[in-house]
Amino acid sequence: MSDPSNIPPNFRDSANPYQAPMNEGVLPPGVSPTGANFAPCPQCQQQVANAVSFSWWGGVLGPKLLTHVKCGFCGHKYNGKTGGSNTLGISIYLGVGVIFGIIVAVMFFM
């Protein structure tokens, strides 16, 4: 067996090269993984949020128009600019889409 005193000190004190990187945990306040600044979550008051890229109600365009984000801690979805609910905006978005669809259908079948 080799004597541990023969191992160079800088090698002996270094971290295990085979160990997986340690997770640093929580990001500092106001920093999101994407680098964008969003309003704090109305449920947990954390500022780490990610932009929603697709939703069932708005496809790809709707979440971008309403700045729809998802909290990185509790998962609550809200308006990233105001910190409020997007319920009214979603309703208006869907209403305009339905009205537009009806107008196009009427014009097509007349």
Phi and psi in radians as a Rosetta constraint file:
Dihedral C 1 N 2 CA 2 C 2 CIRCULARHARMONIC -1.470 0.35
Dihedral N 2 CA 2 C 2 N 3 CIRCULARHARMONIC 2.650 0.35
Dihedral C 2 N 3 CA 3 C 3 CIRCULARHARMONIC -1.458 0.35
Dihedral N 3 CA 3 C 3 N 4 CIRCULARHARMONIC 2.155 0.35
Dihedral C 3 N 4 CA 4 C 4 CIRCULARHARMONIC -1.070 0.35
Dihedral N 4 CA 4 C 4 N 5 CIRCULARHARMONIC -0.342 0.35
Dihedral C 4 N 5 CA 5 C 5 CIRCULARHARMONIC -1.262 0.35
Dihedral N 5 CA 5 C 5 N 6 CIRCULARHARMONIC -0.302 0.35
Dihedral C 5 N 6 CA 6 C 6 CIRCULARHARMONIC -1.407 0.35
Dihedral N 6 CA 6 C 6 N 7 CIRCULARHARMONIC -0.219 0.35
Dihedral C 6 N 7 CA 7 C 7 CIRCULARHARMONIC -1.343 0.35
Dihedral N 7 CA 7 C 7 N 8 CIRCULARHARMONIC 2.291 0.35
Dihedral C 7 N 8 CA 8 C 8 CIRCULARHARMONIC -1.004 0.35
Dihedral N 8 CA 8 C 8 N 9 CIRCULARHARMONIC 2.500 0.35
Dihedral C 8 N 9 CA 9 C 9 CIRCULARHARMONIC -1.054 0.35
Dihedral N 9 CA 9 C 9 N 10 CIRCULARHARMONIC -0.675 0.35
Dihedral C 9 N 10 CA 10 C 10 CIRCULARHARMONIC -1.176 0.35
Dihedral N 10 CA 10 C 10 N 11 CIRCULARHARMONIC -0.508 0.35
Dihedral C 10 N 11 CA 11 C 11 CIRCULARHARMONIC -1.364 0.35
Dihedral N 11 CA 11 C 11 N 12 CIRCULARHARMONIC -0.654 0.35
Dihedral C 11 N 12 CA 12 C 12 CIRCULARHARMONIC -1.204 0.35
Dihedral N 12 CA 12 C 12 N 13 CIRCULARHARMONIC -0.585 0.35
Dihedral C 12 N 13 CA 13 C 13 CIRCULARHARMONIC -1.554 0.35
Dihedral N 13 CA 13 C 13 N 14 CIRCULARHARMONIC -0.155 0.35
Dihedral C 13 N 14 CA 14 C 14 CIRCULARHARMONIC -1.332 0.35
Dihedral N 14 CA 14 C 14 N 15 CIRCULARHARMONIC 2.823 0.35
Dihedral C 14 N 15 CA 15 C 15 CIRCULARHARMONIC -1.233 0.35
Dihedral N 15 CA 15 C 15 N 16 CIRCULARHARMONIC 2.819 0.35
Dihedral C 15 N 16 CA 16 C 16 CIRCULARHARMONIC -1.133 0.35
Dihedral N 16 CA 16 C 16 N 17 CIRCULARHARMONIC 2.081 0.35
Dihedral C 16 N 17 CA 17 C 17 CIRCULARHARMONIC -1.207 0.35
Dihedral N 17 CA 17 C 17 N 18 CIRCULARHARMONIC -0.286 0.35
Dihedral C 17 N 18 CA 18 C 18 CIRCULARHARMONIC -1.667 0.35
Dihedral N 18 CA 18 C 18 N 19 CIRCULARHARMONIC -0.067 0.35
Dihedral C 18 N 19 CA 19 C 19 CIRCULARHARMONIC -1.345 0.35
Dihedral N 19 CA 19 C 19 N 20 CIRCULARHARMONIC 2.428 0.35
Dihedral C 19 N 20 CA 20 C 20 CIRCULARHARMONIC -1.132 0.35
Dihedral N 20 CA 20 C 20 N 21 CIRCULARHARMONIC 2.608 0.35
Dihedral C 20 N 21 CA 21 C 21 CIRCULARHARMONIC -1.044 0.35
Dihedral N 21 CA 21 C 21 N 22 CIRCULARHARMONIC 2.495 0.35
Dihedral C 21 N 22 CA 22 C 22 CIRCULARHARMONIC -1.389 0.35
Dihedral N 22 CA 22 C 22 N 23 CIRCULARHARMONIC 2.456 0.35
Dihedral C 22 N 23 CA 23 C 23 CIRCULARHARMONIC -1.331 0.35
Dihedral N 23 CA 23 C 23 N 24 CIRCULARHARMONIC 2.196 0.35
Dihedral C 23 N 24 CA 24 C 24 CIRCULARHARMONIC -1.311 0.35
Dihedral N 24 CA 24 C 24 N 25 CIRCULARHARMONIC -0.220 0.35
Dihedral C 24 N 25 CA 25 C 25 CIRCULARHARMONIC 1.585 0.35
Dihedral N 25 CA 25 C 25 N 26 CIRCULARHARMONIC -2.363 0.35
Dihedral C 25 N 26 CA 26 C 26 CIRCULARHARMONIC -1.359 0.35
Dihedral N 26 CA 26 C 26 N 27 CIRCULARHARMONIC 2.415 0.35
Dihedral C 26 N 27 CA 27 C 27 CIRCULARHARMONIC -1.299 0.35
Dihedral N 27 CA 27 C 27 N 28 CIRCULARHARMONIC 2.732 0.35
Dihedral C 27 N 28 CA 28 C 28 CIRCULARHARMONIC -1.070 0.35
Dihedral N 28 CA 28 C 28 N 29 CIRCULARHARMONIC 2.719 0.35
Dihedral C 28 N 29 CA 29 C 29 CIRCULARHARMONIC -1.019 0.35
Dihedral N 29 CA 29 C 29 N 30 CIRCULARHARMONIC 2.395 0.35
Dihedral C 29 N 30 CA 30 C 30 CIRCULARHARMONIC 1.486 0.35
Dihedral N 30 CA 30 C 30 N 31 CIRCULARHARMONIC 0.017 0.35
Dihedral C 30 N 31 CA 31 C 31 CIRCULARHARMONIC -1.956 0.35
Dihedral N 31 CA 31 C 31 N 32 CIRCULARHARMONIC 2.159 0.35
Dihedral C 31 N 32 CA 32 C 32 CIRCULARHARMONIC -1.806 0.35
Dihedral N 32 CA 32 C 32 N 33 CIRCULARHARMONIC 2.782 0.35
Dihedral C 32 N 33 CA 33 C 33 CIRCULARHARMONIC -1.041 0.35
Dihedral N 33 CA 33 C 33 N 34 CIRCULARHARMONIC -0.478 0.35
Dihedral C 33 N 34 CA 34 C 34 CIRCULARHARMONIC -1.537 0.35
Dihedral N 34 CA 34 C 34 N 35 CIRCULARHARMONIC -0.168 0.35
Dihedral C 34 N 35 CA 35 C 35 CIRCULARHARMONIC 1.541 0.35
Dihedral N 35 CA 35 C 35 N 36 CIRCULARHARMONIC -0.075 0.35
Dihedral C 35 N 36 CA 36 C 36 CIRCULARHARMONIC -1.490 0.35
Dihedral N 36 CA 36 C 36 N 37 CIRCULARHARMONIC 2.572 0.35
Dihedral C 36 N 37 CA 37 C 37 CIRCULARHARMONIC -1.722 0.35
Dihedral N 37 CA 37 C 37 N 38 CIRCULARHARMONIC 2.151 0.35
Dihedral C 37 N 38 CA 38 C 38 CIRCULARHARMONIC -2.127 0.35
Dihedral N 38 CA 38 C 38 N 39 CIRCULARHARMONIC 2.836 0.35
Dihedral C 38 N 39 CA 39 C 39 CIRCULARHARMONIC -1.113 0.35
Dihedral N 39 CA 39 C 39 N 40 CIRCULARHARMONIC 2.654 0.35
Dihedral C 39 N 40 CA 40 C 40 CIRCULARHARMONIC -1.127 0.35
Dihedral N 40 CA 40 C 40 N 41 CIRCULARHARMONIC 2.646 0.35
Dihedral C 40 N 41 CA 41 C 41 CIRCULARHARMONIC -1.118 0.35
Dihedral N 41 CA 41 C 41 N 42 CIRCULARHARMONIC 2.324 0.35
Dihedral C 41 N 42 CA 42 C 42 CIRCULARHARMONIC -1.211 0.35
Dihedral N 42 CA 42 C 42 N 43 CIRCULARHARMONIC -0.306 0.35
Dihedral C 42 N 43 CA 43 C 43 CIRCULARHARMONIC -1.599 0.35
Dihedral N 43 CA 43 C 43 N 44 CIRCULARHARMONIC -0.850 0.35
Dihedral C 43 N 44 CA 44 C 44 CIRCULARHARMONIC -1.969 0.35
Dihedral N 44 CA 44 C 44 N 45 CIRCULARHARMONIC -0.050 0.35
Dihedral C 44 N 45 CA 45 C 45 CIRCULARHARMONIC 1.149 0.35
Dihedral N 45 CA 45 C 45 N 46 CIRCULARHARMONIC 0.226 0.35
Dihedral C 45 N 46 CA 46 C 46 CIRCULARHARMONIC -1.430 0.35
Dihedral N 46 CA 46 C 46 N 47 CIRCULARHARMONIC 2.642 0.35
Dihedral C 46 N 47 CA 47 C 47 CIRCULARHARMONIC -1.818 0.35
Dihedral N 47 CA 47 C 47 N 48 CIRCULARHARMONIC 0.062 0.35
Dihedral C 47 N 48 CA 48 C 48 CIRCULARHARMONIC -1.527 0.35
Dihedral N 48 CA 48 C 48 N 49 CIRCULARHARMONIC 1.932 0.35
Dihedral C 48 N 49 CA 49 C 49 CIRCULARHARMONIC -2.446 0.35
Dihedral N 49 CA 49 C 49 N 50 CIRCULARHARMONIC 2.685 0.35
Dihedral C 49 N 50 CA 50 C 50 CIRCULARHARMONIC -2.076 0.35
Dihedral N 50 CA 50 C 50 N 51 CIRCULARHARMONIC 2.450 0.35
Dihedral C 50 N 51 CA 51 C 51 CIRCULARHARMONIC -1.165 0.35
Dihedral N 51 CA 51 C 51 N 52 CIRCULARHARMONIC 2.393 0.35
Dihedral C 51 N 52 CA 52 C 52 CIRCULARHARMONIC -1.417 0.35
Dihedral N 52 CA 52 C 52 N 53 CIRCULARHARMONIC 2.223 0.35
Dihedral C 52 N 53 CA 53 C 53 CIRCULARHARMONIC -1.645 0.35
Dihedral N 53 CA 53 C 53 N 54 CIRCULARHARMONIC -0.351 0.35
Dihedral C 53 N 54 CA 54 C 54 CIRCULARHARMONIC -2.664 0.35
Dihedral N 54 CA 54 C 54 N 55 CIRCULARHARMONIC 2.502 0.35
Dihedral C 54 N 55 CA 55 C 55 CIRCULARHARMONIC -2.503 0.35
Dihedral N 55 CA 55 C 55 N 56 CIRCULARHARMONIC 2.780 0.35
Dihedral C 55 N 56 CA 56 C 56 CIRCULARHARMONIC -1.202 0.35
Dihedral N 56 CA 56 C 56 N 57 CIRCULARHARMONIC -0.501 0.35
Dihedral C 56 N 57 CA 57 C 57 CIRCULARHARMONIC -1.534 0.35
Dihedral N 57 CA 57 C 57 N 58 CIRCULARHARMONIC -0.409 0.35
Dihedral C 57 N 58 CA 58 C 58 CIRCULARHARMONIC -2.287 0.35
Dihedral N 58 CA 58 C 58 N 59 CIRCULARHARMONIC 0.046 0.35
Dihedral C 58 N 59 CA 59 C 59 CIRCULARHARMONIC 1.079 0.35
Dihedral N 59 CA 59 C 59 N 60 CIRCULARHARMONIC -2.285 0.35
Dihedral C 59 N 60 CA 60 C 60 CIRCULARHARMONIC -1.611 0.35
Dihedral N 60 CA 60 C 60 N 61 CIRCULARHARMONIC -0.570 0.35
Dihedral C 60 N 61 CA 61 C 61 CIRCULARHARMONIC -1.361 0.35
Dihedral N 61 CA 61 C 61 N 62 CIRCULARHARMONIC -0.723 0.35
Dihedral C 61 N 62 CA 62 C 62 CIRCULARHARMONIC -0.975 0.35
Dihedral N 62 CA 62 C 62 N 63 CIRCULARHARMONIC -0.906 0.35
Dihedral C 62 N 63 CA 63 C 63 CIRCULARHARMONIC -1.083 0.35
Dihedral N 63 CA 63 C 63 N 64 CIRCULARHARMONIC -0.552 0.35
Dihedral C 63 N 64 CA 64 C 64 CIRCULARHARMONIC -1.255 0.35
Dihedral N 64 CA 64 C 64 N 65 CIRCULARHARMONIC -0.677 0.35
Dihedral C 64 N 65 CA 65 C 65 CIRCULARHARMONIC -1.137 0.35
Dihedral N 65 CA 65 C 65 N 66 CIRCULARHARMONIC -0.638 0.35
Dihedral C 65 N 66 CA 66 C 66 CIRCULARHARMONIC -1.730 0.35
Dihedral N 66 CA 66 C 66 N 67 CIRCULARHARMONIC 0.085 0.35
Dihedral C 66 N 67 CA 67 C 67 CIRCULARHARMONIC 0.873 0.35
Dihedral N 67 CA 67 C 67 N 68 CIRCULARHARMONIC 0.937 0.35
Dihedral C 67 N 68 CA 68 C 68 CIRCULARHARMONIC -1.396 0.35
Dihedral N 68 CA 68 C 68 N 69 CIRCULARHARMONIC 2.119 0.35
Dihedral C 68 N 69 CA 69 C 69 CIRCULARHARMONIC -2.210 0.35
Dihedral N 69 CA 69 C 69 N 70 CIRCULARHARMONIC 2.817 0.35
Dihedral C 69 N 70 CA 70 C 70 CIRCULARHARMONIC -2.114 0.35
Dihedral N 70 CA 70 C 70 N 71 CIRCULARHARMONIC 2.244 0.35
Dihedral C 70 N 71 CA 71 C 71 CIRCULARHARMONIC -1.104 0.35
Dihedral N 71 CA 71 C 71 N 72 CIRCULARHARMONIC 2.384 0.35
Dihedral C 71 N 72 CA 72 C 72 CIRCULARHARMONIC -1.345 0.35
Dihedral N 72 CA 72 C 72 N 73 CIRCULARHARMONIC -0.229 0.35
Dihedral C 72 N 73 CA 73 C 73 CIRCULARHARMONIC -1.771 0.35
Dihedral N 73 CA 73 C 73 N 74 CIRCULARHARMONIC -0.949 0.35
Dihedral C 73 N 74 CA 74 C 74 CIRCULARHARMONIC -1.806 0.35
Dihedral N 74 CA 74 C 74 N 75 CIRCULARHARMONIC -0.220 0.35
Dihedral C 74 N 75 CA 75 C 75 CIRCULARHARMONIC 1.473 0.35
Dihedral N 75 CA 75 C 75 N 76 CIRCULARHARMONIC 0.052 0.35
Dihedral C 75 N 76 CA 76 C 76 CIRCULARHARMONIC -1.186 0.35
Dihedral N 76 CA 76 C 76 N 77 CIRCULARHARMONIC 2.424 0.35
Dihedral C 76 N 77 CA 77 C 77 CIRCULARHARMONIC -1.828 0.35
Dihedral N 77 CA 77 C 77 N 78 CIRCULARHARMONIC 2.368 0.35
Dihedral C 77 N 78 CA 78 C 78 CIRCULARHARMONIC -2.744 0.35
Dihedral N 78 CA 78 C 78 N 79 CIRCULARHARMONIC 3.112 0.35
Dihedral C 78 N 79 CA 79 C 79 CIRCULARHARMONIC -1.375 0.35
Dihedral N 79 CA 79 C 79 N 80 CIRCULARHARMONIC 2.088 0.35
Dihedral C 79 N 80 CA 80 C 80 CIRCULARHARMONIC -1.254 0.35
Dihedral N 80 CA 80 C 80 N 81 CIRCULARHARMONIC -0.322 0.35
Dihedral C 80 N 81 CA 81 C 81 CIRCULARHARMONIC -1.471 0.35
Dihedral N 81 CA 81 C 81 N 82 CIRCULARHARMONIC -0.798 0.35
Dihedral C 81 N 82 CA 82 C 82 CIRCULARHARMONIC -1.756 0.35
Dihedral N 82 CA 82 C 82 N 83 CIRCULARHARMONIC -0.398 0.35
Dihedral C 82 N 83 CA 83 C 83 CIRCULARHARMONIC 1.453 0.35
Dihedral N 83 CA 83 C 83 N 84 CIRCULARHARMONIC 0.011 0.35
Dihedral C 83 N 84 CA 84 C 84 CIRCULARHARMONIC -1.646 0.35
Dihedral N 84 CA 84 C 84 N 85 CIRCULARHARMONIC -3.016 0.35
Dihedral C 84 N 85 CA 85 C 85 CIRCULARHARMONIC -1.373 0.35
Dihedral N 85 CA 85 C 85 N 86 CIRCULARHARMONIC 2.617 0.35
Dihedral C 85 N 86 CA 86 C 86 CIRCULARHARMONIC -1.754 0.35
Dihedral N 86 CA 86 C 86 N 87 CIRCULARHARMONIC 0.205 0.35
Dihedral C 86 N 87 CA 87 C 87 CIRCULARHARMONIC -1.037 0.35
Dihedral N 87 CA 87 C 87 N 88 CIRCULARHARMONIC -0.819 0.35
Dihedral C 87 N 88 CA 88 C 88 CIRCULARHARMONIC -1.125 0.35
Dihedral N 88 CA 88 C 88 N 89 CIRCULARHARMONIC -0.776 0.35
Dihedral C 88 N 89 CA 89 C 89 CIRCULARHARMONIC -1.080 0.35
Dihedral N 89 CA 89 C 89 N 90 CIRCULARHARMONIC -0.697 0.35
Dihedral C 89 N 90 CA 90 C 90 CIRCULARHARMONIC -1.138 0.35
Dihedral N 90 CA 90 C 90 N 91 CIRCULARHARMONIC -0.735 0.35
Dihedral C 90 N 91 CA 91 C 91 CIRCULARHARMONIC -1.082 0.35
Dihedral N 91 CA 91 C 91 N 92 CIRCULARHARMONIC -0.773 0.35
Dihedral C 91 N 92 CA 92 C 92 CIRCULARHARMONIC -1.128 0.35
Dihedral N 92 CA 92 C 92 N 93 CIRCULARHARMONIC -0.762 0.35
Dihedral C 92 N 93 CA 93 C 93 CIRCULARHARMONIC -1.019 0.35
Dihedral N 93 CA 93 C 93 N 94 CIRCULARHARMONIC -0.821 0.35
Dihedral C 93 N 94 CA 94 C 94 CIRCULARHARMONIC -1.181 0.35
Dihedral N 94 CA 94 C 94 N 95 CIRCULARHARMONIC -0.710 0.35
Dihedral C 94 N 95 CA 95 C 95 CIRCULARHARMONIC -1.074 0.35
Dihedral N 95 CA 95 C 95 N 96 CIRCULARHARMONIC -0.793 0.35
Dihedral C 95 N 96 CA 96 C 96 CIRCULARHARMONIC -1.098 0.35
Dihedral N 96 CA 96 C 96 N 97 CIRCULARHARMONIC -0.704 0.35
Dihedral C 96 N 97 CA 97 C 97 CIRCULARHARMONIC -1.107 0.35
Dihedral N 97 CA 97 C 97 N 98 CIRCULARHARMONIC -0.733 0.35
Dihedral C 97 N 98 CA 98 C 98 CIRCULARHARMONIC -1.156 0.35
Dihedral N 98 CA 98 C 98 N 99 CIRCULARHARMONIC -0.791 0.35
Dihedral C 98 N 99 CA 99 C 99 CIRCULARHARMONIC -1.075 0.35
Dihedral N 99 CA 99 C 99 N 100 CIRCULARHARMONIC -0.764 0.35
Dihedral C 99 N 100 CA 100 C 100 CIRCULARHARMONIC -1.066 0.35
Dihedral N 100 CA 100 C 100 N 101 CIRCULARHARMONIC -0.741 0.35
Dihedral C 100 N 101 CA 101 C 101 CIRCULARHARMONIC -1.093 0.35
Dihedral N 101 CA 101 C 101 N 102 CIRCULARHARMONIC -0.708 0.35
Dihedral C 101 N 102 CA 102 C 102 CIRCULARHARMONIC -1.135 0.35
Dihedral N 102 CA 102 C 102 N 103 CIRCULARHARMONIC -0.761 0.35
Dihedral C 102 N 103 CA 103 C 103 CIRCULARHARMONIC -1.074 0.35
Dihedral N 103 CA 103 C 103 N 104 CIRCULARHARMONIC -0.780 0.35
Dihedral C 103 N 104 CA 104 C 104 CIRCULARHARMONIC -1.110 0.35
Dihedral N 104 CA 104 C 104 N 105 CIRCULARHARMONIC -0.734 0.35
Dihedral C 104 N 105 CA 105 C 105 CIRCULARHARMONIC -1.119 0.35
Dihedral N 105 CA 105 C 105 N 106 CIRCULARHARMONIC -0.741 0.35
Dihedral C 105 N 106 CA 106 C 106 CIRCULARHARMONIC -1.122 0.35
Dihedral N 106 CA 106 C 106 N 107 CIRCULARHARMONIC -0.757 0.35
Dihedral C 106 N 107 CA 107 C 107 CIRCULARHARMONIC -1.144 0.35
Dihedral N 107 CA 107 C 107 N 108 CIRCULARHARMONIC -0.628 0.35
Dihedral C 107 N 108 CA 108 C 108 CIRCULARHARMONIC -1.224 0.35
Dihedral N 108 CA 108 C 108 N 109 CIRCULARHARMONIC -0.692 0.35
Dihedral C 108 N 109 CA 109 C 109 CIRCULARHARMONIC -1.597 0.35
Dihedral N 109 CA 109 C 109 N 110 CIRCULARHARMONIC 0.019 0.35
